[in-house]
Amino acid sequence: MTSPSPAGLLAELHTAGAALTAGLDRIPDGGERAPSTLPGWSRGHLLAHLAGICDALARQVEYGRRGETVELYDGGVEGRNRAIDLAAGHSLGQHREDVDAALRRALAAFDALDGDEWQTPIAFRDGVIFDAGLALWRELVIHTADLDAGTGPETWNREFCSHLFDFLAARVPAGTRLVLQPVALPPLALGAGGSTVVVSGMVTDIAAWLAGRKPSLDSLRATAAGDGTDLPALLPWPSAMPDPK
C-alpha cells in the first residue's frame, strides 16, 4: 500500500471538502436534529465535531509552520467533548457557517504548504503535517457518509479504501490474520496471527467494516478454513489522543 503524494492528498482534500458541502446542502431545515449514523449523535453533534476537527487540524499546520507545537484540542478530550455538546444544538444555518469557515481555514492551511513543509513535526500523533492531512481526509470522507445525507461508503474511492486498510490494520486483533479479498482487486493480508479469516466483498464494504461503519452494498462474506464464519470483532479505532483519566 502506498500513500498519496502531497499534491495527490491536497486534491483529495478539496474533493472531500466539496462532497461534505454538497452533503450539507442536502440536509433539510430541521434535519440537523435528526440522528446521524453514529450512535448517540445527532447530525448537529457530527457537524459540531466536523467544524472542531477542521479547526484543530488547521492549527496543527499553522503552529507547525512557525516551529511550534500545540495540542489537538484545547482541554484535550474533555475540551473536545464539551465544545461538541455546546454547539450541537445550533441551527442548520449556523452549522453550515461554522463548517464552511473551518473547512476553508483547513484547506487554506494545507494549500499554503511548500513541498518540504509537509514533513514538519507537529504534536498530532507525534507526527508531521502530512499525517494531519491524512487525518483530515479520513474525517471529511467518513463523516460525510455518517451524515446520512444521501451518500455512503459506496462513494469512497479506491485510494481512500487503500489508505484505510493501512491505517486501520491496527484494529486487527492479536492472533488474527485478516486476508482481504476485494472484488476485482488483489488480495491483501493484515495482521500476523495464526488464525486466518478471509473477508471478501466490494472494496468499499470492506473499508466501511474496518472503519466501524455499515457496509452499504451488503457484499461482505467471511470464511475460515473454507467455511463461512462471522466477521471478527475488531480492536478500537487508533486514537489520536489519550483517554482522560
N, C-alpha and C positions, 0 to 999 in steps of 0.2 A: 504494500500500500504506500502511496506517495502523497505528500501534502501538496496543495496548490502552491504556485509561485505567489509572491506578494501581489503581483499585478492580477493574477487569476483570483486570489482571495478578495481583492478590492472589488473586482467585477461581481463576484458572488454576493458581497455585502450590499452592493447597490441593487442587485436583482432581488435579494431577500427583503430589503427595505421597501422596495416598490410593492412586493407581494403583501407585506404587512399593511401598508397603506391601503391597498385595494381591499384587503380583508376588513379593515376598519370601516371603510366606506360601505360595506355590505351589511353592517350591523344596523338594524332599525332603531329609531328613537325608543328608549326604554330597554333596548336589548343589552345594555351594559349590566343590567341587574340579573340577566339570565345566567344559568350555570355555564362555566367553561367545561372542558373535558377533564380538568384537574379536580380531584376530589376536594370538596370544601371551598373551592374558589369560584366566585362569580367571574364573568368577563371583566368586571370592574377591578377585581383583585389582580387579574392577569395583566390588564392594561397598566395598572399602577406599577406592577413589577417590571413590565417592559420599559416604561419610562425610567424607572430607577436603575435597571441594569445598563441601559444605553448611556445614561449619565455616568454611572460608575466606571464603565469601561472607557468612556471618553476621557475621564480624568486620569485613568491609568496612563493613557497615551500622553496627555498634556503634561503631567508631572514628570513622566519618564523622559520626555524630550528636554526637560530642564535639568535633568540629572538628579531628580528627587523621586522618592517613593512614597506612596500613600496607601492606606488600607482600602479594600474594595468599597466598603460602605462605612460611613460614619457610624460608629457604635457597633460595628460588626453585625452578626446575625440578628441580634435583638434590634439594632437600629434599622436594619433592612425590614424586618417584620413589622415594626412599628410604623414605618413610613408607608408600607403597603396598606395596612389597616386604616390609616388616616385618610389615604387617597382613594380607597376602593369605592366609596360612595359618591364620588364626583359624577357630574352629569356626563353624558356621552360626548357633548361638545368640549367639555374641559379635558376629558381623557384624550380626545383627538388632538387638542392643542398641546398637551403635555407630551404625548408620544411623538408627535411631529417635531417638537422643539428638541427633545432628547435624541431622536434619531438623526436629525440634521447635525446636531453637535457631534455625535459619534462618527458619522460619515465624514464630516469635515476634518475631524482629528486624524482619521486614517488617510484621507485624501492628501493631507499636508506632508506625509512622511516621504523622506528621501529613502533610497534603497537600503543603506546601511542602518537606518533608524529602526527598521523592523526587528532588529536584533538587540535593541536597547533593553537592559534589565528593568523589570517592574516588580512590584510586590505581588501581583496576582499570580498565584500558583508558583511563586518564586521563579517566574519565567521571564519571557521577553515580550515585547509588544506584539509580535506575530501570534503568540498564544492568546492574547486578548482579542485579536482579530478572529481567530478560530472560535473563541467563546462567543463573540457577538454573532457570528454566523450561525452557531448552534441555537442561540437564544432566539434570533429572529425567525429562523425556519421552523423550529419545533413549536414555538409558541404561537406562530401564525396558525398552525394546524390546531393547537389547543383552543383557539378562539371559537372553533366550531362555527365558522362563518362561511362555509361553502367549499373549502378546500381542506384536504387532509394529507396524511403521509404519502398518498399515491402521487403527489406532485413533486416529491423530493427527487432531485436528480442523482445520477449515478455517482458523481463526485462527492456529493454530500453523504450519501449512504456509505461510501468507502471511508470517508473521514470518521463517521460514527463507528464503523467496525473497528477502526484503530483506537479511537478514544475510549470506547466502551468495552474493550477487551478486559478492562479491569473489573467488569461485572461478572465475569465467568467464575463460578465457584472453584475453590481449590479441589483438586481431584477430578475435575471435569475437563474434557477436551471437546469443544464445540467444532463441528465441521459444518460450515455454512455452504449451502448449495443453491445460490440464486439462479433462477431460470435464465438460461442462455448466457450465463457468465461463469468464469472459472470458480471452482470451489476455494474456500479459504478456511484455515484452521485457527481457532482462538483457544488459548489455554493449553496446558501440557499435562493434564491429569490422565489417570489410567482408565477412566470411564468415558467412553466416546458417545456423544449424541449428535446425530446428523439432523440439521434443521434445513428444510428445503422450502422454496416458495419464491414469490416475486421479491426482488431485491428491496423494494420499499417496505414490504411487510416484514421482512427480516430485520431491517433497520428500525422500524417502528417498535417491534417487540423488544429489541435490545435497549431502546430508549424508554421503555416502560409505557409505550402508547399502544392503543388498539390498532392492529393491522387493518387497513381499510379495504383490502382486496380479498380477505379470507382465504389466503392461499397456503398458509403455513402447515407443514407436516413434520413431525419429529419421529425419528426412528433410532433404535439402539439395537445393535447386533441383528439388523434386518427386520426387527419387529416394531410396530407402532408403539409410541410411548408418549407421555406427557412432556410438554416443554419444561425444561428445568427451571427451578427458581433461580433468579439472578441476585447478585450482591447489590448493595445500594449504589446509586449514581455517584461517581467520583466527585466529592465535594471540593469546592474551591476555598471553603472556609471551615475552620474547626468548629465543632458543635459547642454552644455555650455551656459552661459548667454550672 
